[in-house]
Amino acid sequence: MIRAALTGSDAVAIAAEFNNPIYSLVAKPEIKSFADLKGKLLGLADEAGTITISTRKLLALHGIREGDFRVKIIEGTPTRFTCLRRGECAAVPLGQPKICSR
């Protein structure tokens, strides 16, 4: 988008951000501790995004370091949930569902 704007494009981008995003690392039932994630496949979001950075920090706080697990980059909570539900991913960060009130 920046490159396009610098070359005279009239394209427009609109971005939105959550005021208080909350993500939880959700694992398959047989994963009982962080140590159980060693050697497993985790479905993470964009490698440079805040979801993945905070997930990696959480894992590191529990002794799970880079190289202790495999990564599949998956964008979006619904898609990561599908990976977990199908059993392909041992754990994934998921956003909390939105609660609508009337």
N, C-alpha and C positions, 0 to 999 in steps of 0.2 A: 504494500500500500504506500509506504514511504517512497519507494523508488518510482512508483507510478505518479505520485504527486510531484516529485522533483522533475519529472519529464513533462509536466503540464496536464496530467489527467484531471478530469473533473469528478472522478469517482469519490464516493462518500462511504465511510465506515462508521458503524455504530457499535459500541461495546457496552457491556453491562458487567457489573461486579456485585457479588453478594456483600451485604453489610457485615455479616458474621457467618462465613461458611464453616460448617462443622462436618468433618469426615471421620469415619470410624474404620479401623482396619478389621475386616470381617474375614474369618477363616472357616474352613471346612470343619465339621464336628470333631474329626479325629485329631485336629491340631489343638493340643491342650496347653502349650506354652510357646513362647517365642522361639525357644531352642528347636521345637519341632518344625520350624520353617527352614532350617538349614537343608540345602540341597533341593528345595522345592521351587516351583514356578509361581511367582507373584505377578498379578496383573496390575501394572502401574499406569499412571497417566503420563502426559507429556514429560519427558525426562527433565526439562528445565523449568517445569511448572511447580507451583507451591504445593500441590497435592503430593507429588512424588518427593519433593525435597523434604516436606514434613514427615512423610512416611519413612523415608530413609533415616531421618533423625530419630524417629521413634524406635525403629529397629536397632539403630546403633546404641541407643540408651539401654537396650536390653541385650547387648552383646552380639547382635547380628550385623555383620559388616558387609561391605561391598564384596562380592565374590562368594558369599555364604549361600546365596540363593540365585535363581535364574529369573530373568525379567521378560515379560511380554508387555509391550506398550499398547494400552487399550484406552481410547478416549471415551469418556462418558460413563457415568454411574450405571445406567442400564446395561451397557455392553460389558462392563467389568462384572456386574452381577451375573450376567449370563455365563461368563467364563467360570465363575465360582459355582454356579448352580449345575453346570454340566460336568463339573469335576476337573476341568482342565487346569484351573488355577487353585492353588492351596489357600491363598488369601488375596484380598483386594481392598483398596480403600473405597468406601461408599459414602456418598453424601446422604444426609438425612432427608427423608421424604418431606415434601412441602405440605403443610397443614393449612387447609383453606377453611375459613369460617365465614358464615353469612350473617 
